[in-house]
Amino acid sequence: MTNPKANLLAHLESMAARYQDRWTLSACGVTVGRRSIPALLDKNANSPGSNTASVLLISGLSGNPDDVALARRALDSTPSDDAGPGNHISLSAIP
């Protein structure tokens, strides 16, 4: 059986490495078990002079793995570069 938490962290690490100009991997706290809670941060979020809306996607609060899967799909469907004409959102996530 695979570890969904390890798979999620590996996926976020992969996204941060693949799109270094867009995202950075960080943490937003720790669990009761002293594990870091991963966060994928858009480097352009809250940048001075930016005309994008900053959005923070939080998922997994229900404990249902489907919530995390939906967050992963949202991240995967987000354009990876800022050049796209429809990209007006700086998306960060705590999946």
Backbone as JSON Lines, residues from 0, in Angstrom:
{"i":0,"aa":"M","n":[0.84,-1.18,0.0],"ca":[0.0,0.0,0.0],"c":[0.89,1.25,0.0]}
{"i":1,"aa":"T","n":[0.54,2.22,-0.82],"ca":[1.33,3.43,-0.91],"c":[0.95,4.4,0.2]}
{"i":2,"aa":"N","n":[1.88,5.26,0.55],"ca":[1.65,6.27,1.57],"c":[1.17,7.54,0.9]}
{"i":3,"aa":"P","n":[-0.13,7.91,1.05],"ca":[-0.64,9.09,0.35],"c":[0.06,10.38,0.75]}
{"i":4,"aa":"K","n":[0.49,10.5,2.0],"ca":[1.18,11.71,2.44],"c":[2.54,11.83,1.77]}
{"i":5,"aa":"A","n":[3.26,10.72,1.67],"ca":[4.56,10.73,1.0],"c":[4.38,11.03,-0.49]}
{"i":6,"aa":"N","n":[3.34,10.45,-1.1],"ca":[3.06,10.71,-2.51],"c":[2.74,12.18,-2.74]}
{"i":7,"aa":"L","n":[1.98,12.79,-1.84],"ca":[1.64,14.2,-1.97],"c":[2.89,15.06,-1.87]}
{"i":8,"aa":"L","n":[3.72,14.8,-0.9],"ca":[4.95,15.57,-0.74],"c":[5.85,15.42,-1.97]}
{"i":9,"aa":"A","n":[5.96,14.21,-2.49],"ca":[6.77,13.97,-3.69],"c":[6.2,14.74,-4.88]}
{"i":10,"aa":"H","n":[4.87,14.78,-4.99],"ca":[4.22,15.5,-6.08],"c":[4.5,17.01,-5.97]}
{"i":11,"aa":"L","n":[4.38,17.55,-4.77],"ca":[4.65,18.98,-4.56],"c":[6.11,19.31,-4.83]}
{"i":12,"aa":"E","n":[7.01,18.45,-4.37],"ca":[8.44,18.65,-4.64],"c":[8.71,18.65,-6.14]}
{"i":13,"aa":"S","n":[8.06,17.74,-6.85],"ca":[8.23,17.65,-8.3],"c":[7.73,18.92,-8.99]}
{"i":14,"aa":"M","n":[6.57,19.42,-8.56],"ca":[6.03,20.64,-9.16],"c":[6.94,21.83,-8.9]}
{"i":15,"aa":"A","n":[7.44,21.95,-7.68],"ca":[8.33,23.07,-7.33],"c":[9.63,22.99,-8.13]}
{"i":16,"aa":"A","n":[10.13,21.79,-8.36],"ca":[11.36,21.62,-9.12],"c":[11.13,21.88,-10.61]}
{"i":17,"aa":"R","n":[9.99,21.43,-11.12],"ca":[9.7,21.57,-12.54],"c":[9.39,23.02,-12.93]}
{"i":18,"aa":"Y","n":[8.72,23.74,-12.03],"ca":[8.32,25.12,-12.32],"c":[8.94,26.06,-11.29]}
{"i":19,"aa":"Q","n":[10.26,26.13,-11.3],"ca":[11.0,26.91,-10.31],"c":[10.69,28.4,-10.38]}
{"i":20,"aa":"D","n":[10.3,28.89,-11.54],"ca":[9.96,30.31,-11.66],"c":[8.59,30.62,-11.09]}
{"i":21,"aa":"R","n":[7.78,29.6,-10.9],"ca":[6.4,29.8,-10.43],"c":[6.23,29.49,-8.95]}
{"i":22,"aa":"W","n":[6.69,28.3,-8.51],"ca":[6.39,27.83,-7.16],"c":[7.63,27.52,-6.34]}
{"i":23,"aa":"T","n":[7.43,27.6,-5.03],"ca":[8.45,27.17,-4.08],"c":[7.75,26.3,-3.04]}
{"i":24,"aa":"L","n":[8.44,25.28,-2.56],"ca":[7.87,24.4,-1.55],"c":[8.24,24.94,-0.18]}
{"i":25,"aa":"S","n":[7.25,25.01,0.68],"ca":[7.46,25.53,2.03],"c":[6.64,24.68,2.99]}
{"i":26,"aa":"A","n":[6.5,25.16,4.21],"ca":[5.66,24.5,5.21],"c":[4.86,25.58,5.93]}
{"i":27,"aa":"C","n":[3.67,25.21,6.39],"ca":[2.82,26.2,7.05],"c":[2.56,25.84,8.51]}
{"i":28,"aa":"G","n":[3.28,24.89,9.02],"ca":[3.11,24.48,10.41],"c":[3.53,23.03,10.58]}
{"i":29,"aa":"V","n":[3.17,22.47,11.72],"ca":[3.49,21.07,11.99],"c":[2.26,20.36,12.53]}
{"i":30,"aa":"T","n":[2.23,19.06,12.34],"ca":[1.14,18.24,12.85],"c":[1.41,17.86,14.3]}
{"i":31,"aa":"V","n":[0.46,17.21,14.92],"ca":[0.64,16.71,16.28],"c":[1.83,15.76,16.34]}
{"i":32,"aa":"G","n":[2.05,15.02,15.25],"ca":[3.17,14.1,15.17],"c":[4.48,14.77,14.76]}
{"i":33,"aa":"R","n":[4.49,16.09,14.78],"ca":[5.68,16.9,14.47],"c":[6.17,16.74,13.03]}
{"i":34,"aa":"R","n":[5.24,16.52,12.14],"ca":[5.56,16.48,10.71],"c":[5.19,17.83,10.11]}
{"i":35,"aa":"S","n":[6.02,18.31,9.21],"ca":[5.74,19.57,8.52],"c":[4.5,19.43,7.65]}
{"i":36,"aa":"I","n":[3.7,20.48,7.61],"ca":[2.54,20.54,6.73],"c":[3.0,21.26,5.46]}
{"i":37,"aa":"P","n":[3.07,20.55,4.33],"ca":[3.62,21.16,3.12],"c":[2.7,22.23,2.54]}
{"i":38,"aa":"A","n":[3.31,23.23,1.95],"ca":[2.58,24.29,1.26],"c":[3.34,24.62,-0.02]}
{"i":39,"aa":"L","n":[2.62,24.73,-1.1],"ca":[3.21,25.12,-2.38],"c":[2.85,26.58,-2.59]}
{"i":40,"aa":"L","n":[3.84,27.44,-2.6],"ca":[3.61,28.88,-2.65],"c":[3.94,29.45,-4.02]}
{"i":41,"aa":"D","n":[3.02,30.26,-4.53],"ca":[3.26,30.97,-5.78],"c":[4.19,32.13,-5.49]}
{"i":42,"aa":"K","n":[5.3,32.19,-6.19],"ca":[6.3,33.23,-5.93],"c":[5.79,34.63,-6.24]}
{"i":43,"aa":"N","n":[4.73,34.73,-7.04],"ca":[4.2,36.03,-7.42],"c":[3.06,36.5,-6.52]}
{"i":44,"aa":"A","n":[2.62,35.66,-5.61],"ca":[1.52,36.04,-4.72],"c":[1.93,37.23,-3.88]}
{"i":45,"aa":"N","n":[1.07,38.21,-3.83],"ca":[1.27,39.42,-3.02],"c":[2.49,40.23,-3.43]}
{"i":46,"aa":"S","n":[2.93,40.08,-4.67],"ca":[4.06,40.88,-5.15],"c":[3.61,42.31,-5.38]}
{"i":47,"aa":"P","n":[4.43,43.28,-4.98],"ca":[4.07,44.68,-5.23],"c":[3.93,44.93,-6.73]}
{"i":48,"aa":"G","n":[2.9,45.63,-7.1],"ca":[2.68,45.96,-8.5],"c":[2.04,44.85,-9.32]}
{"i":49,"aa":"S","n":[1.76,43.72,-8.7],"ca":[1.16,42.6,-9.42],"c":[-0.33,42.87,-9.63]}
{"i":50,"aa":"N","n":[-0.84,42.49,-10.78],"ca":[-2.27,42.66,-11.05],"c":[-3.01,41.33,-10.97]}
{"i":51,"aa":"T","n":[-2.43,40.35,-10.28],"ca":[-3.08,39.04,-10.13],"c":[-3.76,38.94,-8.78]}
{"i":52,"aa":"A","n":[-4.8,38.15,-8.74],"ca":[-5.48,37.86,-7.47],"c":[-4.75,36.71,-6.79]}
{"i":53,"aa":"S","n":[-4.45,36.86,-5.52],"ca":[-3.79,35.8,-4.76],"c":[-4.84,34.88,-4.16]}
{"i":54,"aa":"V","n":[-4.71,33.58,-4.44],"ca":[-5.67,32.59,-3.96],"c":[-4.9,31.52,-3.2]}
{"i":55,"aa":"L","n":[-5.4,31.17,-2.02],"ca":[-4.82,30.09,-1.22],"c":[-5.82,28.95,-1.19]}
{"i":56,"aa":"L","n":[-5.44,27.82,-1.75],"ca":[-6.28,26.63,-1.8],"c":[-5.92,25.75,-0.61]}
{"i":57,"aa":"I","n":[-6.89,25.53,0.26],"ca":[-6.68,24.67,1.43],"c":[-7.58,23.45,1.26]}
{"i":58,"aa":"S","n":[-7.01,22.27,1.36],"ca":[-7.81,21.05,1.21],"c":[-7.39,20.02,2.25]}
{"i":59,"aa":"G","n":[-8.09,18.92,2.26],"ca":[-7.74,17.83,3.15],"c":[-8.27,17.97,4.56]}
{"i":60,"aa":"L","n":[-9.01,19.03,4.85],"ca":[-9.49,19.23,6.22],"c":[-10.52,18.18,6.63]}
{"i":61,"aa":"S","n":[-11.21,17.6,5.66],"ca":[-12.22,16.59,5.97],"c":[-11.6,15.23,6.28]}
{"i":62,"aa":"G","n":[-10.32,15.07,5.91],"ca":[-9.67,13.77,6.09],"c":[-9.94,12.83,4.93]}
{"i":63,"aa":"N","n":[-10.72,13.28,3.96],"ca":[-11.06,12.46,2.8],"c":[-9.96,12.61,1.74]}
{"i":64,"aa":"P","n":[-9.35,11.51,1.3],"ca":[-8.3,11.59,0.28],"c":[-8.76,12.23,-1.03]}
{"i":65,"aa":"D","n":[-10.07,12.18,-1.3],"ca":[-10.58,12.79,-2.53],"c":[-10.37,14.3,-2.54]}
{"i":66,"aa":"D","n":[-10.42,14.93,-1.36],"ca":[-10.18,16.38,-1.28],"c":[-8.77,16.72,-1.74]}
{"i":67,"aa":"V","n":[-7.81,15.94,-1.3],"ca":[-6.41,16.16,-1.68],"c":[-6.24,15.91,-3.18]}
{"i":68,"aa":"A","n":[-6.9,14.89,-3.7],"ca":[-6.81,14.59,-5.13],"c":[-7.36,15.74,-5.96]}
{"i":69,"aa":"L","n":[-8.45,16.36,-5.5],"ca":[-9.0,17.51,-6.22],"c":[-8.03,18.69,-6.19]}
{"i":70,"aa":"A","n":[-7.38,18.91,-5.07],"ca":[-6.4,19.99,-4.97],"c":[-5.23,19.73,-5.92]}
{"i":71,"aa":"R","n":[-4.78,18.5,-5.98],"ca":[-3.69,18.15,-6.9],"c":[-4.09,18.43,-8.34]}
{"i":72,"aa":"R","n":[-5.32,18.07,-8.69],"ca":[-5.79,18.33,-10.06],"c":[-5.86,19.82,-10.35]}
{"i":73,"aa":"A","n":[-6.3,20.6,-9.36],"ca":[-6.35,22.06,-9.54],"c":[-4.95,22.62,-9.79]}
{"i":74,"aa":"L","n":[-3.98,22.16,-9.01],"ca":[-2.6,22.61,-9.2],"c":[-2.06,22.18,-10.56]}
{"i":75,"aa":"D","n":[-2.34,20.95,-10.94],"ca":[-1.85,20.43,-12.22],"c":[-2.46,21.17,-13.4]}
{"i":76,"aa":"S","n":[-3.67,21.7,-13.24],"ca":[-4.33,22.39,-14.35],"c":[-4.0,23.88,-14.41]}
{"i":77,"aa":"T","n":[-3.24,24.36,-13.44],"ca":[-2.85,25.77,-13.41],"c":[-1.72,26.0,-14.4]}
{"i":78,"aa":"P","n":[-1.83,27.04,-15.23],"ca":[-0.73,27.32,-16.16],"c":[0.59,27.49,-15.42]}
{"i":79,"aa":"S","n":[1.65,26.97,-16.0],"ca":[2.95,26.99,-15.32],"c":[3.73,28.27,-15.57]}
{"i":80,"aa":"D","n":[3.31,29.06,-16.54],"ca":[4.05,30.3,-16.77],"c":[3.11,31.49,-16.64]}
{"i":81,"aa":"D","n":[3.68,32.65,-16.47],"ca":[2.89,33.85,-16.28],"c":[2.54,34.53,-17.59]}
{"i":82,"aa":"A","n":[2.98,33.96,-18.7],"ca":[2.8,34.61,-19.99],"c":[1.4,34.42,-20.55]}
{"i":83,"aa":"G","n":[0.67,33.44,-20.06],"ca":[-0.65,33.17,-20.59],"c":[-1.62,34.31,-20.35]}
{"i":84,"aa":"P","n":[-2.42,34.68,-21.36],"ca":[-3.33,35.81,-21.21],"c":[-4.42,35.57,-20.17]}
{"i":85,"aa":"G","n":[-4.76,34.32,-19.9],"ca":[-5.82,34.04,-18.94],"c":[-5.32,33.81,-17.53]}
{"i":86,"aa":"N","n":[-4.04,34.0,-17.3],"ca":[-3.47,33.71,-15.98],"c":[-3.47,34.96,-15.11]}
{"i":87,"aa":"H","n":[-4.55,35.16,-14.38],"ca":[-4.68,36.33,-13.51],"c":[-4.77,35.92,-12.05]}
{"i":88,"aa":"I","n":[-4.35,34.69,-11.74],"ca":[-4.42,34.18,-10.37],"c":[-3.05,33.7,-9.94]}
{"i":89,"aa":"S","n":[-2.64,34.13,-8.75],"ca":[-1.43,33.58,-8.11],"c":[-1.94,32.52,-7.14]}
{"i":90,"aa":"L","n":[-1.78,31.26,-7.5],"ca":[-2.34,30.16,-6.72],"c":[-1.29,29.53,-5.83]}
{"i":91,"aa":"S","n":[-1.57,29.52,-4.53],"ca":[-0.77,28.79,-3.55],"c":[-1.68,27.73,-2.95]}
{"i":92,"aa":"A","n":[-1.09,26.67,-2.4],"ca":[-1.93,25.58,-1.91],"c":[-1.35,24.91,-0.68]}
{"i":93,"aa":"I","n":[-2.26,24.53,0.2],"ca":[-1.97,23.66,1.33],"c":[-2.88,22.45,1.13]}
{"i":94,"aa":"P","n":[-2.39,21.48,0.34],"ca":[-3.26,20.36,0.01],"c":[-3.33,19.34,1.11]}
